[in-house]
Amino acid sequence: MSSVAAGGPQGCLAQNEWLCGTYLRTRQSELLDATVEHIWITALSVTIALLIALPLAVAARRWRAARAPALGVTTVLYTIPSLAMFALLLPVFGLSAAVVVTGLVLYSLTVLVRNILAGLDAVPAEAREAAQGMGYGPGRLLLEVELPLALPALLAGVRIATVTAVSLTTIGAIVGYGGLGNLIYDGMESYFKAQVLTASAICVVLAIVADLLLLWLQRALTPWTRVRTRKRAARAPSGPSGPSAPSAPSAPSAASAQDLVGKAG
């Protein structure tokens, strides 16, 4: 349906305006389908990437020889341009959503592997020693001590990967599975202003909402980080010009780590 065919001779569609309520009313089903596809591709890609990155980062943490290859390969994958990546995957998967999902998974691995590794490296040695002294084996130590303390870094990586995936999903329009990207590319080809602006705005909203939801989840799952922040703020001296600037989040303290071990035991 062309822009001239709807909205009447004086309508915003006929005049091809950027802001057009008629477009929103008449294309609700189209926008909803594209948004659902966009969310589905993004969520599936980040979930698969996390399932791959977690054991990869744990292996790189346990065996130092695996660290450089894991970081090197994921970094090289991230440097491949998105159009080239999808083109390389086309002979394998054909014109399907698997091309977009696989490409996003490969891009997400770099951020997730690095963040999970950073979180595991930041776990205090005292916490590991206390857990081992209580009889924790490697598996229980990982699940009940190391991963909980690495959650802030892990979820920070998930937030970055998710926002990036929301953006890169639009490139999937080249194979017909770009979610809102399909509307953006079709609108650019026909110079349909309302469609381009609306689909782009929904992408921005999706990225913001996803980031806020994951931030809320991070705060809910890591309450000890807020306690440490409040304690640092209470101890920080105030100068003549006002309170000092807040510092960046630090690694888990030995006290909070030992508290976690004690609760798990």
C-alpha positions in Angstrom: 0.0 0.0 0.0 1.6 3.2 -1.1 1.7 6.4 0.9 -0.6 8.2 -1.6 -3.3 5.5 -1.4 -4.2 6.3 2.2 -4.9 9.3 4.3 -6.9 11.3 1.7 -5.6 14.1 -0.5 -4.6 16.3 2.5 -3.6 13.5 4.8 -0.2 13.1 6.3 0.4 9.9 4.4 -0.4 11.6 1.1 2.0 14.5 2.0 4.6 11.9 3.1 5.2 13.6 6.5 7.7 12.2 9.0 5.2 12.3 11.9 2.0 10.7 10.8 -0.7 9.3 13.2 -2.6 7.8 10.2 0.4 5.5 9.6 0.4 4.3 13.2 -3.4 3.6 13.1 -3.4 1.8 9.7 -0.2 -0.2 10.1 -0.5 -1.5 13.7 -0.5 -5.1 12.6 2.6 -4.6 10.4 4.5 -2.8 13.2 3.6 -5.4 15.8 4.7 -8.3 13.6 8.0 -6.6 12.9 8.6 -5.7 16.6 7.8 -9.3 17.7 10.3 -10.6 15.1 12.9 -8.1 16.2 12.6 -9.1 19.9 12.6 -12.8 19.1 15.7 -12.6 17.0 17.5 -10.4 19.6 16.5 -12.5 22.6 17.4 -15.8 20.9 20.8 -14.6 19.7 21.9 -13.2 23.1 20.6 -16.4 24.9 22.5 -18.7 22.6 25.6 -16.5 22.9 25.5 -16.6 26.7 25.1 -20.4 26.7 28.3 -20.6 24.5 30.3 -17.8 26.2 29.8 -19.1 29.8 31.6 -22.5 29.4 34.1 -20.9 27.1 35.0 -18.2 29.7 35.1 -20.8 32.5 37.5 -23.0 30.4 39.7 -20.0 29.7 39.7 -19.2 33.4 40.6 -22.8 34.4 43.2 -23.4 31.7 45.4 -20.5 30.9 46.5 -21.9 27.6 42.9 -21.6 26.4 42.6 -17.9 27.3 44.5 -16.3 24.4 42.8 -18.4 21.7 39.3 -17.8 23.2 39.8 -14.0 23.3 41.6 -13.9 20.0 39.0 -15.8 18.0 36.1 -13.9 19.4 37.8 -10.6 18.8 38.6 -11.5 15.2 34.9 -12.4 14.7 33.8 -9.0 16.1 36.0 -7.2 13.5 34.1 -8.7 10.5 31.6 -6.2 9.1 28.0 -7.2 9.5 27.2 -7.3 5.8 30.3 -9.5 5.2 29.4 -11.8 8.1 25.9 -12.4 6.8 27.2 -12.9 3.3 29.6 -15.6 4.6 26.8 -17.3 6.4 24.4 -17.4 3.5 25.9 -20.5 1.8 25.6 -22.4 5.1 22.1 -21.4 6.2 20.5 -20.0 3.1 17.9 -17.2 3.2 16.7 -17.8 6.7 16.6 -16.3 10.2 19.4 -18.6 11.1 21.8 -16.3 9.2 20.9 -13.3 11.4 20.8 -15.3 14.7 24.2 -16.9 14.0 25.8 -13.6 13.1 24.5 -11.9 16.2 25.7 -14.9 18.3 29.2 -14.5 17.0 29.3 -10.8 17.6 27.9 -11.2 21.1 30.6 -13.7 22.1 33.4 -11.1 22.3 31.6 -8.9 24.9 30.2 -11.8 26.9 33.4 -13.9 27.1 35.5 -10.9 28.1 33.0 -9.7 30.8 32.6 -13.2 32.3 36.3 -13.6 32.4 36.7 -10.3 34.1 34.1 -11.2 36.7 35.7 -14.5 37.4 39.2 -13.0 37.7 37.8 -10.4 40.2 36.6 -13.1 42.7 38.7 -12.7 45.8 41.2 -15.4 46.5 40.0 -15.5 50.1 36.6 -16.5 49.0 37.9 -19.5 47.0 40.2 -20.5 49.8 37.3 -20.3 52.3 35.0 -22.4 50.1 37.7 -25.0 49.5 38.4 -25.2 53.2 34.7 -26.0 53.7 35.0 -28.9 51.3 33.6 -27.2 48.1 34.6 -29.1 44.9 35.4 -27.3 41.6 31.8 -27.5 40.4 30.2 -26.3 43.6 32.8 -23.6 43.9 31.9 -22.3 40.5 28.1 -22.4 40.8 27.8 -21.2 44.4 30.7 -18.8 44.8 32.5 -17.7 41.7 29.5 -17.2 39.3 27.4 -15.3 41.9 30.2 -12.9 42.6 30.9 -12.6 38.8 27.2 -11.7 38.2 27.7 -7.9 38.0 30.3 -8.2 35.2 28.3 -11.0 33.5 25.1 -9.0 33.4 26.9 -5.8 32.3 28.1 -7.9 29.3 24.6 -9.1 28.6 23.3 -5.5 28.6 25.9 -4.4 26.1 25.3 -7.5 23.9 21.6 -7.0 24.0 21.6 -3.3 23.0 24.1 -4.1 20.2 21.9 -7.0 19.0 18.9 -4.7 18.9 20.8 -2.5 16.5 22.4 -5.2 14.4 19.2 -7.1 13.9 18.1 -4.4 11.4 20.9 -5.5 9.1 19.1 -8.8 8.7 16.8 -7.0 6.3 19.2 -8.0 3.6 18.0 -11.6 4.0 14.4 -10.7 4.8 14.7 -11.3 8.6 15.5 -7.9 10.0 12.4 -7.3 12.2 12.0 -3.6 12.2 14.9 -3.3 9.8 12.7 -4.7 7.0 10.4 -1.7 7.5 13.3 0.7 7.6 14.9 -0.6 4.4 11.6 -0.7 2.5 10.8 2.8 3.7 14.2 4.1 2.6 13.8 2.5 -0.9 10.4 4.2 -1.4 11.3 7.3 0.7 8.4 6.6 3.0 9.3 9.0 5.8 6.7 7.9 8.4 7.7 4.2 8.1 11.4 4.9 8.4 11.0 7.2 11.4 8.5 5.0 13.2 10.5 1.8 12.8 13.7 3.5 13.8 12.0 5.1 16.9 10.7 1.7 18.0 14.3 0.2 17.7 15.6 2.9 20.0 12.8 2.3 22.5 13.4 -1.4 22.4 17.1 -0.9 23.2 16.3 1.5 26.1 13.7 -0.8 27.6 15.9 -3.8 27.3 18.8 -2.0 29.0 16.6 -0.8 31.8 15.1 -4.2 32.4 18.5 -5.9 32.5 19.8 -3.1 34.8 16.9 -3.8 37.1 17.7 -7.5 37.0 21.3 -6.8 37.7 20.4 -4.8 40.8 17.9 -7.4 42.0 20.4 -10.2 41.7 23.4 -8.4 43.2 22.2 -6.5 46.2 25.6 -6.5 47.8 26.9 -4.1 45.2 24.4 -1.4 46.4 25.4 -2.1 50.1 29.1 -1.5 49.2 28.2 1.7 47.3 26.3 3.1 50.3 29.1 2.2 52.7 31.7 4.0 50.5 29.4 7.0 50.2 29.0 7.2 54.0 32.8 6.9 54.5 33.7 9.4 51.8 34.7 12.8 53.3 33.0 15.9 52.0 35.2 18.7 50.9 34.4 22.5 51.0 32.9 22.3 47.5 30.6 19.4 48.3 30.7 15.6 48.4 33.3 13.8 46.3 32.4 12.2 43.0 31.2 8.6 43.0 33.8 6.0 42.1 33.4 3.2 39.6 32.0 -0.2 40.9 34.8 -2.3 42.4 35.4 -6.0 42.5 33.6 -8.0 45.2 35.1 -7.5 48.5 36.6 -10.4 50.5 34.0 -9.8 53.3 31.0 -10.0 51.0 32.5 -13.0 49.3 33.0 -14.8 52.6 29.5 -14.0 53.6 28.2 -15.6 50.4 30.3 -18.7 51.1 28.9 -18.9 54.7 25.3 -18.6 53.5 25.9 -21.3 50.8 27.5 -23.6 53.4 
